[in-house]
Amino acid sequence: TTPKAVIPEARFYDEIIERNLIISGLYVERERLRADLKRVSRLHLLPLVNALASFRRRIVSYEGDERSHTILDDHLMARLSQKLDVILKLIKGDFVYLDYPVYGNVGDLMIWAGTCALFERHRRKPLGQYSRQNIGKGARKNLEKCQTICFGGGGNFGDLWPDHQKLREEVIAAYPNKRIIVFPQSVHFGSKDVLQKSCEIMKRHPDLHIFVRDRNSLAILQEQGIPNLHLCLDMAHALWGFLRAPKATQEAPLYLLRRDKEEGHLPASARRSNSIDWDNLFEGPTAVAYEFGRHVIWRDAGCGNALPASAVWAFVSRMIIRRAVSLFAPHSTIVTNRLHGVILAALLGRKVIAYDNSYGKISSYIDCWLRDVPNVEFFRDL
C-alpha cells in the first residue's frame, strides 16, 4: 500500500524542486522530477540511496534531463547552497552592497550573480549596489541611510589585490555605527606587517562580521584576535538550479588554467599549449557588451549614481557567465586551477580535476566543502 506521507528524504527533495526549479521556470522538469521522486519513495529506495552515498555511485538518473546530475548529486549540491542562507540572517534593516566586480574574472562575476540570486530568493533588495569604481554621491547617501553595509565575497581579502582591501578598510573606519558584513572570502597576506595593520582597523569596529571560505583563512584571522568570524562556502553555490548545460559530447578535457599572479605551480602533465583562461571569453558581442558596461560604470560615478549601472552590469555579467557555461558544456572533464572553474564544473555535473593556485586556496576550499561531491578530484603534488 502507498504510505499516506512520503518519507523525510522525499520531502527534502520536493523542497529542492520548489526552491530552485520553479524559480527558473522549469515547470515540465519539476513535474517529472517530482514523479520520479514519489515513485522512488513508494519503493522505499531513498534510504538505500543515502546508504550508498559513500560509494559515490549514480543511483537514480533523470532520463532525458539536460544535466548529468543525479539525485545524489543534487542532494549534495542543494545542501551546500542552503548553507548560504545564514548570511542573510545577519543583515538588519536596509542595506547597501559594495564592491561588485567590474572586470573579467568570471569567478567573481559568478559570486555576484549568486549573491543577487540569494537576495531575490529571500526577497531582500539592497538600497543600492556599487562597485569600487562608481561610489559617488548617490552611493554615499545610501551608505548614510542604511543600517548594514555588505561587501562582496571572493579571493581579494589581503594584500594580493590591495585596492579591494583598501576600500574595505576605509569603509570599516568611516562607518563605526553601521553593521558591516564581509561575504565569504579567502584570506591571504604576504606581509605580516600589512596583516597586523589591517586587523587593527578591523578590531576597532564594534559590529563587523566576516565570513571566510576555508579553515586556513579562519585561522589567519583568529590568530589576530578578530571577533565575529564565520565559516561559509562561496556565494556562487547560490547559482545551483539556475545554470543549465546539455550533455557533454567530448571526452577530451577542457584545460582552464590561470595566467596571472595566482597561477602557482603546475606539473608538466597538466600544462597544455591549447589551455585557455577566462579572458578567452571576451570576443565578439561579449567584448562589446563588456566595454559598454564598464563605460556605464565609469560615467555613473561622475553623475551622482543616476545611471542604472548595477542593472547594466548584471546583464553583462549574465552574458559572460552564459559564455562560460557554453565553453564548459561540450566537455565531460574540466582540468583547472581556478576555484570557480571547479565550482562551475560541479554545478554543471562535470568531472573536475583540480590543481592548486599559488597560495593553497583551491585545496583549502575543496577540503572544507567539496570532498564528498562526486566527480571532484584534487591533484596533490607529492
C-alpha positions as CSV (number, residue, x, y, z in Angstrom):
1,T,0.0,0.0,0.0
2,T,1.1,3.5,-0.6
3,P,2.1,5.4,2.5
4,K,0.0,8.4,3.5
5,A,3.0,10.7,3.6
6,V,6.4,10.5,1.8
7,I,9.4,9.9,3.9
8,P,11.5,12.9,5.1
9,E,14.1,12.5,2.3
10,A,11.4,12.8,-0.3
11,R,10.0,16.0,1.3
12,F,13.6,17.3,1.2
13,Y,13.9,16.7,-2.5
14,D,10.4,18.2,-3.1
15,E,11.6,21.3,-1.3
16,I,14.7,21.4,-3.6
17,I,12.5,21.3,-6.6
18,E,10.2,24.1,-5.4
19,R,13.1,26.2,-4.3
20,N,15.3,26.0,-7.4
21,L,13.5,24.7,-10.4
22,I,10.2,26.7,-10.1
23,I,12.3,29.9,-9.8
24,S,13.9,29.0,-13.1
25,G,10.6,28.4,-14.7
26,L,11.3,24.8,-15.5
27,Y,7.8,23.5,-14.8
28,V,8.0,20.4,-17.1
29,E,11.1,19.2,-15.4
30,R,9.7,20.0,-12.0
31,E,6.8,17.7,-12.6
32,R,9.0,14.9,-14.0
33,L,11.4,15.1,-11.1
34,R,8.5,15.1,-8.5
35,A,7.0,12.0,-10.2
36,D,10.4,10.2,-10.2
37,L,10.9,11.0,-6.5
38,K,7.5,9.9,-5.5
39,R,8.0,6.6,-7.3
40,V,11.3,6.0,-5.6
41,S,9.7,6.9,-2.3
42,R,6.9,4.3,-2.8
43,L,9.5,1.7,-3.5
44,H,11.3,2.6,-0.2
45,L,14.6,3.1,-2.1
46,L,15.6,6.5,-0.8
47,P,17.2,5.1,2.4
48,L,19.2,2.8,0.1
49,V,20.3,5.9,-1.9
50,N,21.6,7.5,1.3
51,A,23.3,4.3,2.5
52,L,25.2,4.0,-0.8
53,A,26.2,7.7,-0.9
54,S,29.7,7.0,0.4
55,F,30.3,4.9,-2.7
56,R,29.6,7.9,-4.9
57,R,27.5,5.8,-7.2
58,R,25.0,7.2,-9.7
59,I,21.9,5.8,-8.0
60,V,19.0,7.3,-9.8
61,S,19.3,9.4,-13.0
62,Y,16.9,11.7,-14.7
63,E,16.1,10.2,-18.1
64,G,16.2,12.9,-20.7
65,D,17.4,15.5,-18.3
66,E,19.8,18.0,-19.9
67,R,22.1,17.8,-16.9
68,S,24.4,14.9,-16.0
69,H,23.3,15.3,-12.3
70,T,21.7,12.5,-10.3
71,I,19.5,12.7,-7.2
72,L,22.6,12.1,-5.1
73,D,24.5,14.9,-6.8
74,D,21.6,17.3,-6.4
75,H,21.2,16.3,-2.7
76,L,24.8,17.3,-2.0
77,M,24.8,20.5,-4.1
78,A,21.5,21.6,-2.7
79,R,22.6,21.1,0.8
80,L,25.7,23.2,0.1
81,S,23.6,26.0,-1.5
82,Q,21.3,26.1,1.6
83,K,24.2,26.9,3.9
84,L,24.4,30.4,2.4
85,D,21.0,31.3,4.0
86,V,22.8,32.0,7.3
87,I,24.4,35.1,5.8
88,L,21.1,36.9,5.3
89,K,20.1,36.4,8.9
90,L,22.8,38.9,9.9
91,I,21.6,41.7,7.7
92,K,19.5,44.1,9.7
93,G,17.3,46.8,8.2
94,D,18.1,48.5,4.9
95,F,21.5,47.5,3.4
96,V,24.0,48.5,0.7
97,Y,26.1,46.1,-1.3
98,L,29.6,47.2,-2.1
99,D,32.4,46.0,-4.4
100,Y,30.8,44.0,-7.1
101,P,33.4,43.1,-9.8
102,V,33.8,45.3,-12.8
103,Y,36.5,43.2,-14.5
104,G,36.7,40.0,-16.5
105,N,37.2,37.4,-13.7
106,V,34.2,35.0,-14.4
107,G,34.5,33.6,-10.9
108,D,33.9,36.9,-9.3
109,L,31.0,37.5,-11.6
110,M,29.6,34.2,-10.6
111,I,29.9,35.3,-6.9
112,W,28.0,38.4,-7.6
113,A,25.3,36.6,-9.6
114,G,25.0,34.1,-6.8
115,T,24.6,36.9,-4.3
116,C,21.9,38.5,-6.4
117,A,20.1,35.2,-6.7
118,L,20.2,34.7,-3.0
119,F,18.8,38.2,-2.4
120,E,16.0,37.6,-4.9
121,R,15.2,34.1,-3.4
122,H,14.7,35.7,0.0
123,R,13.1,38.9,-1.3
124,R,15.8,41.1,0.1
125,K,16.5,44.2,-2.1
126,P,19.5,46.5,-1.3
127,L,19.1,50.2,-1.3
128,G,21.9,50.2,-3.9
129,Q,24.8,48.1,-5.3
130,Y,28.1,49.8,-6.1
131,S,31.4,48.8,-7.5
132,R,34.7,50.1,-6.3
133,Q,34.7,52.4,-9.4
134,N,31.3,54.1,-9.0
135,I,30.9,55.1,-5.4
136,G,29.5,58.6,-5.9
137,K,27.1,61.0,-4.4
138,G,24.1,58.6,-4.5
139,A,26.2,55.8,-3.0
140,R,27.3,57.9,-0.1
141,K,23.8,59.0,0.5
142,N,22.6,55.4,0.7
143,L,25.6,54.5,2.9
144,E,24.5,57.1,5.4
145,K,20.8,55.9,5.3
146,C,21.4,52.1,5.6
147,Q,21.8,50.1,8.7
148,T,24.0,47.4,7.2
149,I,26.9,47.5,4.7
150,C,27.7,44.3,2.8
151,F,31.0,43.6,1.0
152,G,31.2,41.2,-1.9
153,G,32.9,37.8,-1.4
154,G,35.8,36.4,-3.3
155,G,39.5,35.9,-3.0
156,N,40.7,39.5,-2.6
157,F,40.9,39.8,1.2
158,G,44.6,40.6,1.8
159,D,47.5,42.3,0.1
160,L,47.5,40.3,-3.2
161,W,44.7,42.6,-4.6
162,P,45.2,45.7,-2.4
163,D,42.6,48.0,-4.0
164,H,39.8,45.9,-2.7
165,Q,41.3,45.6,0.8
166,K,41.9,49.3,0.9
167,L,38.2,50.0,0.1
168,R,37.1,47.6,2.9
169,E,39.4,49.2,5.5
170,E,38.3,52.8,4.5
171,V,34.6,51.9,4.9
172,I,35.1,50.0,8.1
173,A,36.9,53.0,9.6
174,A,34.4,55.5,8.2
175,Y,31.2,53.8,9.4
176,P,31.7,52.6,13.0
177,N,27.9,52.8,13.8
178,K,26.9,50.5,10.9
179,R,26.8,46.8,10.9
180,I,29.3,45.6,8.3
181,I,29.3,42.1,6.8
182,V,32.0,40.7,4.6
183,F,30.6,37.9,2.4
184,P,32.7,34.7,2.1
185,Q,36.3,35.4,1.3
186,S,39.7,33.6,1.1
187,V,42.3,35.4,3.1
188,H,46.0,35.8,2.1
189,F,48.5,38.3,3.3
190,G,52.1,38.1,2.0
191,S,53.3,40.7,4.5
192,K,52.8,40.1,8.3
193,D,53.0,43.9,8.9
194,V,50.2,44.6,6.4
195,L,48.1,41.8,8.1
196,Q,48.6,43.3,11.5
197,K,47.8,46.9,10.4
198,S,44.6,45.7,8.6
199,C,43.5,43.7,11.6
200,E,43.9,46.6,13.9
201,I,41.5,48.6,11.8
202,M,39.0,45.7,11.8
203,K,39.2,45.1,15.5
204,R,38.2,48.7,16.2
205,H,34.8,48.2,14.6
206,P,32.2,47.1,17.1
207,D,29.9,45.3,14.7
208,L,32.0,43.8,11.9
209,H,31.2,40.2,10.8
210,I,33.5,38.4,8.4
211,F,32.6,35.2,6.5
212,V,35.6,33.1,5.2
213,R,35.6,30.3,2.7
214,D,38.1,27.9,4.3
215,R,39.7,26.9,7.6
216,N,43.1,28.4,6.7
217,S,41.5,31.8,6.3
218,L,39.6,31.4,9.5
219,A,42.9,30.5,11.4
220,I,44.7,33.6,10.0
221,L,42.1,36.0,11.4
222,Q,41.5,34.1,14.6
223,E,45.2,34.3,15.4
224,Q,44.9,38.1,15.1
225,G,42.0,38.2,17.5
226,I,39.3,39.2,15.0
227,P,35.8,38.6,16.5
228,N,32.6,37.6,14.7
229,L,34.2,35.2,12.2
230,H,32.0,32.7,10.3
231,L,32.9,29.7,8.1
232,C,30.8,29.6,4.9
233,L,31.1,28.5,1.4
234,D,31.4,30.6,-1.8
235,M,28.4,32.7,-2.9
236,A,28.5,31.1,-6.4
237,H,26.8,28.0,-4.9
238,A,23.6,30.0,-4.8
239,L,23.5,29.5,-8.6
240,W,22.7,25.9,-8.1
241,G,19.5,25.1,-10.1
242,F,19.9,28.2,-12.3
243,L,22.7,27.1,-14.7
244,R,21.9,24.7,-17.5
245,A,24.1,22.8,-19.9
246,P,23.4,20.0,-22.4
247,K,25.0,16.6,-22.0
248,A,28.7,16.5,-22.8
249,T,29.7,15.4,-26.3
250,Q,33.5,15.4,-26.0
251,E,35.7,13.1,-23.9
252,A,38.7,15.4,-24.4
253,P,39.2,17.5,-21.3
254,L,39.0,21.3,-21.3
255,Y,42.0,22.9,-19.7
256,L,41.2,26.2,-17.9
257,L,44.4,27.4,-16.4
258,R,45.3,30.7,-14.8
259,R,47.6,33.3,-16.4
260,D,48.0,35.7,-13.5
261,K,49.9,36.1,-10.2
262,E,47.8,33.3,-8.6
263,E,48.9,30.7,-11.2
264,G,51.0,28.6,-8.8
265,H,53.0,25.5,-9.7
266,L,51.6,23.2,-12.3
267,P,53.2,19.8,-13.1
268,A,54.2,19.2,-16.6
269,S,51.4,16.7,-17.1
270,A,48.8,19.5,-16.6
271,R,50.3,22.0,-18.9
272,R,48.8,22.3,-22.4
273,S,49.6,24.7,-25.3
274,N,45.8,24.9,-26.0
275,S,44.8,25.8,-22.5
276,I,42.5,28.7,-22.0
277,D,41.7,31.2,-19.3
278,W,38.7,33.5,-18.7
279,D,40.0,36.2,-21.0
280,N,39.3,33.9,-23.9
281,L,35.6,34.5,-23.4
282,F,35.9,38.2,-24.3
283,E,35.4,38.3,-28.1
284,G,32.6,39.4,-30.4
285,P,29.4,40.6,-28.8
286,T,30.6,39.7,-25.4
287,A,33.6,42.0,-25.7
288,V,31.4,44.8,-27.0
289,A,29.0,44.4,-24.1
290,Y,31.8,44.2,-21.6
291,E,33.3,47.5,-22.7
292,F,29.9,49.2,-22.8
293,G,29.2,48.1,-19.3
294,R,32.5,49.3,-18.0
295,H,31.8,52.7,-19.6
296,V,28.4,53.0,-17.9
297,I,30.1,52.2,-14.5
298,W,32.7,55.0,-15.0
299,R,30.1,57.5,-16.2
300,D,27.8,56.7,-13.2
301,A,30.3,57.8,-10.6
302,G,30.5,61.2,-12.2
303,C,26.8,61.8,-12.4
304,G,25.8,61.1,-8.8
305,N,24.9,57.5,-9.5
306,A,21.9,58.5,-11.6
307,L,22.5,55.7,-14.2
308,P,21.2,52.1,-13.8
309,A,24.8,50.9,-13.6
310,S,24.3,47.8,-11.5
311,A,21.4,46.6,-13.7
312,V,23.5,47.1,-16.9
313,W,26.5,45.3,-15.4
314,A,24.3,42.5,-14.1
315,F,23.1,42.0,-17.7
316,V,26.7,41.9,-18.9
317,S,27.7,39.6,-16.2
318,R,25.0,37.1,-17.0
319,M,26.1,37.2,-20.7
320,I,29.7,36.4,-19.7
321,I,28.6,33.6,-17.4
322,R,26.5,32.1,-20.2
323,R,29.6,32.1,-22.4
324,A,31.5,30.3,-19.7
325,V,28.7,27.7,-19.4
326,S,28.7,27.2,-23.2
327,L,32.5,26.8,-23.1
328,F,32.3,24.1,-20.4
329,A,29.2,22.3,-21.9
330,P,30.7,20.1,-24.6
331,H,33.4,18.6,-22.3
332,S,32.8,15.8,-19.8
333,T,36.0,16.7,-17.9
334,I,37.4,20.1,-16.8
335,V,41.1,20.5,-15.7
336,T,41.6,23.7,-13.8
337,N,43.5,25.6,-11.2
338,R,40.7,28.2,-10.9
339,L,38.4,27.9,-7.9
340,H,35.3,28.9,-9.9
341,G,36.3,26.6,-12.7
342,V,35.9,23.9,-10.1
343,I,32.6,25.3,-8.8
344,L,31.1,25.9,-12.2
345,A,32.0,22.4,-13.4
346,A,30.5,20.9,-10.2
347,L,27.3,22.9,-10.7
348,L,27.0,21.6,-14.3
349,G,27.7,18.0,-13.2
350,R,31.1,17.7,-15.0
351,K,34.1,15.8,-13.7
352,V,36.8,18.1,-12.3
353,I,40.5,17.6,-12.0
354,A,41.7,20.5,-9.8
355,Y,45.2,21.8,-9.2
356,D,46.1,24.4,-6.6
357,N,46.7,28.1,-7.1
358,S,49.7,30.0,-5.7
359,Y,48.7,30.1,-2.0
360,G,46.5,26.9,-1.5
361,K,43.1,28.5,-2.0
362,I,41.7,25.6,-4.0
363,S,42.9,22.8,-1.8
364,S,41.7,24.5,1.3
365,Y,38.2,25.1,-0.3
366,I,37.9,21.5,-1.6
367,D,39.0,20.0,1.7
368,C,36.4,22.2,3.5
369,W,33.3,21.9,1.2
370,L,33.7,19.6,-1.8
371,R,35.3,16.4,-0.6
372,D,32.1,14.5,-0.8
373,V,30.9,15.9,-4.1
374,P,31.1,13.3,-6.9
375,N,33.5,13.9,-9.8
376,V,35.6,16.5,-8.0
377,E,39.2,15.3,-7.8
378,F,42.1,17.3,-6.4
379,F,45.7,16.6,-7.6
380,R,48.1,16.7,-4.8
381,D,51.7,17.1,-6.0
382,L,53.6,14.7,-3.8
